[in-house]
Amino acid sequence: MRFTLALKTLAIGAALTVSGAAYAQGGGNAEQMKKAEAAARAQQNLKSLEGEVAVKLPPATVPADPQNIWDLDLSSGGRVRIQLRPDIAPNHVERIKELTRQGFYNGLKFHRVIPGFMAQGGDPKGDGTGGSQLPDLKAEFNPMPHLRGTVSMARAQSEDSANSQFFIVLLPRMQLDKKYTVFGRVIEGMQYVDAIHEGEPPADPSVILQASIESDGKPPVTAAPPPPPAAPSIIDAPSIAPKKPAAKKPAPKKK
């Protein structure tokens, strides 16, 4: 906006200066004609600048719609509700919905969790190198910032290599803006994201027990309680049966 205003100011100044000089000199010589043409061009540039339409940023939030809420039931404690944004990343949101309804994310672990940065999951191999059988997605970079709770698509070096892996931002990381496709943001349950076990990879990784689209109405899935401790093994008791008397050796025969 400041750049546009500066251009407008320069264009107005050029128009006034050149046209003023042409009038002051009087006469119809070639020099005056050149200056008049320059003034006309400056005015035309000004009109062009005034006709520019400012880039409209997408809204920071949108009304909650069950058809666009991604529910992740985590082993770290409960359900995380994520508002998907098809208005800014339609193809990525469609991919998330498709894989979710296939049951692709159920049981997958968060394989890379960096404190103060992000928690990454969605890899069936569990080592950061895997993806779904579907083709990679073309990038849909957008102006949405990587704030706490932002959900963005992981990718390899190529901008068009996102597939199934995603990450949830733990603290703002603006240097990721317009380099990774933001497709949603956590609206509830961030405490369960904070509780995801850390590590690269974690020694005891947290997993997605169930992923679902809220409009499908699937109830939350909770982690199974730990099994009860095994009962102490019973040591065989010593036998209490009476011992049989030792057999008597026959007496030697007398000769």
LINRA-V966337 format. One record per pair of residues at least 4 apart in sequence whose C-alpha atoms are under 8 Angstrom apart, sorted by the first residue. I is the first residue (numbers start at 1). GAP is how many residues later the second one is. D is the distance in whole Angstrom. If there is no record, write none. Layout:
i: <I;I>
gap: <GAP;GAP>
d: <D;D>
This chain:
i: <1;2;3;4;4;5;6;7;7;8;8;8;8;9;10;11;11;11;11;11;12;12;12;12;13;14;14;14;15;15;15;15;15;15;16;16;17;18;18;18;18;18;19;19;19;19;20;21;21;22;22;22;22;22;25;26;27;28;28;29;30;31;32;33;34;35;36;37;38;39;40;41;42;43;44;45;46;47;48;57;58;58;58;60;64;64;64;65;65;66;66;66;67;67;67;68;68;68;68;68;68;68;69;69;69;69;69;69;69;70;70;70;70;70;70;70;70;71;71;71;71;71;71;71;71;71;72;72;72;72;72;72;72;72;72;73;73;73;73;73;73;73;73;73;73;73;74;74;74;74;74;74;74;74;74;74;74;75;75;75;75;75;75;76;76;76;76;76;76;76;77;77;77;77;78;78;78;78;79;79;79;80;80;80;80;80;80;80;81;81;81;81;82;82;82;82;82;82;83;83;83;83;84;84;84;84;85;85;85;85;85;86;86;86;86;86;86;88;88;88;88;89;89;89;89;89;89;89;90;91;91;91;92;92;92;92;92;93;93;94;95;95;96;96;97;97;98;99;99;99;99;100;100;100;100;100;101;101;103;103;105;105;105;105;105;106;106;106;106;107;107;107;107;108;108;108;108;108;108;108;108;109;109;109;109;109;109;109;109;110;110;110;110;110;110;110;110;110;110;111;111;111;111;111;111;111;111;111;111;111;112;112;112;112;112;112;112;112;112;113;113;113;113;113;113;113;113;113;113;113;114;114;114;114;114;115;115;116;116;117;117;117;117;117;118;118;118;118;118;119;119;119;119;119;119;120;120;120;120;120;121;121;121;121;122;122;122;122;122;123;123;123;123;123;123;123;124;124;124;125;125;125;126;127;131;131;131;132;132;134;135;136;136;136;136;137;137;137;137;138;138;138;138;139;139;139;139;139;139;140;141;141;141;141;141;142;142;142;142;143;143;144;144;144;145;145;145;145;145;146;146;146;146;146;146;146;146;146;146;147;147;147;147;147;147;148;148;148;148;148;149;149;149;149;149;149;149;149;150;150;150;150;150;150;151;151;151;151;151;151;151;151;151;152;152;152;152;152;152;152;152;152;153;153;153;153;153;153;153;153;153;153;154;154;154;154;154;154;154;155;155;155;155;155;155;155;156;156;157;159;159;168;169;170;173;176;186;189;190;191;192;196;196;197;197;197;197;198;198;199;201;209;209;209;210;210;212;212;213;213;214>
gap: <4;4;4;4;45;4;4;4;42;4;38;41;42;4;4;4;31;32;34;35;4;30;31;34;4;4;25;28;4;23;24;25;27;28;4;23;4;4;17;18;20;21;4;16;17;20;4;4;14;4;10;11;13;14;7;6;5;4;5;4;4;4;4;4;4;4;4;4;4;4;4;4;4;4;4;4;4;4;4;86;30;85;86;84;4;5;19;4;18;147;148;149;146;147;148;15;16;17;18;145;146;147;12;13;14;15;144;145;146;11;12;13;14;141;142;143;144;8;9;10;11;139;140;141;142;143;7;8;9;10;136;137;138;139;140;4;5;6;7;135;136;137;138;147;148;149;4;5;6;118;132;133;134;135;136;148;149;131;132;133;134;147;148;116;117;119;120;121;130;131;115;118;145;146;111;114;142;144;110;113;141;106;107;108;109;110;112;113;105;106;107;108;69;102;103;104;105;106;101;102;103;104;9;99;100;101;4;5;8;98;99;4;5;6;7;8;97;52;54;94;95;4;51;52;53;92;93;94;4;4;46;49;4;45;48;61;91;4;90;4;4;69;4;68;4;116;4;4;5;6;65;4;5;111;112;113;111;112;107;108;17;19;103;105;106;102;103;104;105;100;101;102;103;13;14;15;16;18;99;100;101;12;13;14;17;96;97;98;99;9;10;11;12;16;86;95;96;97;98;9;10;12;15;16;17;88;89;90;91;94;7;8;9;16;86;87;88;89;90;4;5;6;7;83;84;85;86;87;88;89;4;5;84;85;86;55;83;54;55;52;53;54;55;56;49;50;51;52;53;48;49;50;51;74;77;34;45;46;47;48;5;44;45;46;4;9;42;43;44;4;5;6;7;8;41;42;6;7;8;4;5;6;4;74;32;33;34;31;32;29;28;24;25;26;27;23;24;25;26;21;22;23;24;20;21;22;23;41;42;41;37;38;39;40;41;35;36;39;40;34;35;33;34;38;5;29;31;32;37;4;5;6;23;26;27;28;30;31;36;22;23;24;25;26;27;20;21;22;23;24;19;20;21;22;36;37;38;41;18;19;32;34;35;36;15;16;17;18;31;32;33;34;35;14;15;16;17;28;29;30;31;32;9;10;11;12;13;14;27;28;29;30;8;9;10;11;12;13;26;4;5;6;7;8;10;25;5;6;4;20;21;25;4;24;4;4;4;4;4;4;4;9;10;5;7;8;9;4;7;4;4;12;13;14;10;11;4;6;4;5;4>
d: <6;6;6;6;7;6;6;6;8;6;6;7;8;6;6;6;5;7;7;6;6;7;7;7;6;6;7;6;6;8;5;7;5;6;6;7;6;6;6;7;7;5;6;7;6;5;6;6;8;7;5;8;6;6;7;8;8;6;7;7;6;6;6;6;6;6;6;6;6;6;6;6;6;6;6;6;6;6;7;7;7;8;8;8;8;7;7;6;8;7;5;5;7;6;5;6;5;7;8;7;7;8;6;5;5;6;6;6;8;6;5;6;7;7;6;5;6;6;6;5;6;8;6;5;6;6;6;5;7;8;6;8;6;5;7;8;6;4;6;6;5;5;6;6;6;7;5;6;7;7;7;6;5;6;7;7;8;6;6;6;6;7;5;6;7;6;6;8;6;8;6;8;7;8;7;6;8;7;6;7;7;7;8;6;4;7;7;7;6;6;5;6;8;6;5;4;6;7;5;5;6;6;7;6;4;7;6;7;7;5;5;4;8;8;6;8;7;8;6;8;7;6;6;8;8;7;7;6;6;6;8;8;6;7;8;8;7;6;6;6;6;8;6;7;6;7;6;6;5;7;8;6;6;6;6;7;7;8;8;7;6;8;7;7;6;6;5;5;6;6;5;5;7;7;6;7;6;7;5;6;8;6;7;8;7;6;6;4;6;7;5;4;7;8;8;6;6;6;8;6;6;8;6;6;7;8;7;5;7;7;6;5;7;8;7;6;5;5;7;8;6;4;6;8;7;5;5;6;7;7;6;6;6;6;7;8;7;6;6;6;5;6;8;7;6;5;4;5;7;5;5;7;7;8;8;8;7;6;4;7;8;6;6;6;8;8;6;4;6;7;6;7;5;6;7;6;6;6;8;7;5;8;7;8;6;5;7;7;6;7;7;7;5;6;5;6;6;5;6;7;4;7;7;6;5;8;7;8;6;6;5;6;6;5;7;8;6;7;7;7;6;7;8;7;8;6;8;6;8;6;8;8;7;6;5;6;7;6;8;7;8;6;4;6;7;8;5;5;5;5;6;5;6;8;5;5;8;7;6;5;7;6;4;6;7;6;5;6;6;6;5;5;7;6;6;7;8;6;5;4;6;7;6;8;8;6;4;6;6;5;6;7;6;8;8;5;5;6;7;7;8;5;4;7;7;8;6;7;7;8;8;8;8;7;8;6;7;7;6;6;7;8;6;6;7;6;6;5;8;7;7;7;7;7;8;6;7;7;8;8;7>
